[in-house]
Amino acid sequence: MNKFITERRIFYILKSITAIILIVNLSCINVRALNEGYINNTINIKSKSIKESTVHLNVDINIPVIEGIKNKDVEKQINFKLENRSIEFLKDVKLLQKEYKEQSEKYGEVPQAFEARSEFKIRYNKNNILSMPIIYYQYTGGAHGIYFQKTFNFDTNLEKEIKIGDLFKEDFNYKKIINDKIAETIDKNENSFFKDRFKGIDDSTDFYLSQGELVIYFQLYDIAPYASGIPEFKIPYSLIEKGLKYKL
């Protein structure tokens, strides 16, 4: 692959999100099958699909559509945000594919087919919280694809997105407990992580909730090589329950 394509590929990999094309197939997701716990929220999740298959690009994007939020303006804003993430993600992949195809043809090369996919899972949907990780995957040539995960964490009672600090009481030092647990795990598996890369969590740390555990995760290459995937660290609620605002 020539230098121009390599540089453009790296540039677009660093950008976050994608998409636009005909959106079809609005269908109900089997929420119970995807959920790790029982459901007692009033939130329902459907799915919009963007599918396309050509010789140059394969697309399979699944966009969550949230229903059941009392404030319909909030519901509309959230669904717009979730859809726009996918739209922007796909748009970037398509632009990169177009430029790569043009350069390949210019130098007499046969362009590889690109891929753009996304899927979501409902990890937690009870006790006034919805936690839903969404994985965005793109293949733009080379040895393997690149993917990243964004989680939608939502308080159904307050009707707002929540960050990790929102889970805890103000006087509770949750960061120390979580940092110690993560550091302990890394020390036990040091060959799977970059040395001294983990510096502790902060208010923007990625997480999702599951049955019995708070899961902290990091993106590809943040603290570990590609082979390690997206590193996840499971924090049992028993370690942090004294400081939680929520009954999880």
Residue, then its C-alpha position, 0 to 999 in steps of 0.5 A: m500500500n503506497k504512502f498516501i493511502t497509509e497516511r490517509r488510512i491512519f488519519y481516518i482511523l483516528k476519527s470517531i464515527t460515520a454513515i449515510i445511506l438508505i436506512v431500512n428494516l426497522s425491527c424489534i430486538n429481542v431485548r431479553a436475549l441480549n440483556e444479562g439481567y431481567i428487565n424492569n425499566t420501561i425502556n424498549i430498544k428497536s433497531k435500524s439497519i443500514k445494509e449495502s453490499t458492493v464489490h468495493l464495500n460491505v456495510d452492516i450497520n445496526i443502530p439502536v432506537i430507544e422508546g419509552i422515555k417520558n420526555k419525547d424531546v429527550e428521546k428524540q435527541i438521544n436517537f438522533k445522537l445514536e443514529n448520527r454516530s453511525i452516519e458519521f462512521l459510515k461516511d468516513v469509511k466511504l470517503l476513505q474507500k473512495e480515495y483508496k479506490e482512486q489511488s489504487e486505480k491510478y497505480g494499476e492496483v486492484p482495490q480491496a473491499f472495505e467493511a463497515r459494521s456495528e452492533f449493540k448489546i443491552r448489558y443492563n436494563k433495570n433499576n432505572i439504568l440502561s447500559m448499552p455498548i455499541i461496537y463500530y468495526q471497519y476494515t480498510g485494508g491491511a492485516h486486520g480491521i480496527y474497531f472501537q466501543k462506545t457505551f450509552n449509559f442512561d438514567t431512565n429516571l433522571e432522563k440523562e446520560i451518565k458518566i462513571g462518577d454519576l454512579f457514586k456518592e460524592d465522598f466515596n473514593y471509587k477511583k482508588i478501589i477501581n484503580d487498585k483492582i485494574a492494577e492488580t489484574i495488569d500485574k498478574n497478566e503483564n505480558s498482555f499489556f503495555k508496560d506503565r501505560f495504565k495511569g488510572i481512570d478519570d471522569s471520561t473512562d469508558f464503562y458499562l454495567s452488567q449483572g453483578e459487575l461494573v465493567i471498565y474497558f479501554q480502546l484498542y492500543d490504549i493500554a494493550p496490543y491489538a491481540s488483547g482486543i478491548p481490555e475489560f476489567k470487571i469490578p464486582y458490585s460488592l467492592i463498591e456497593k457502599g458508595l453507589k447511588y444506585k441499587l445495582 
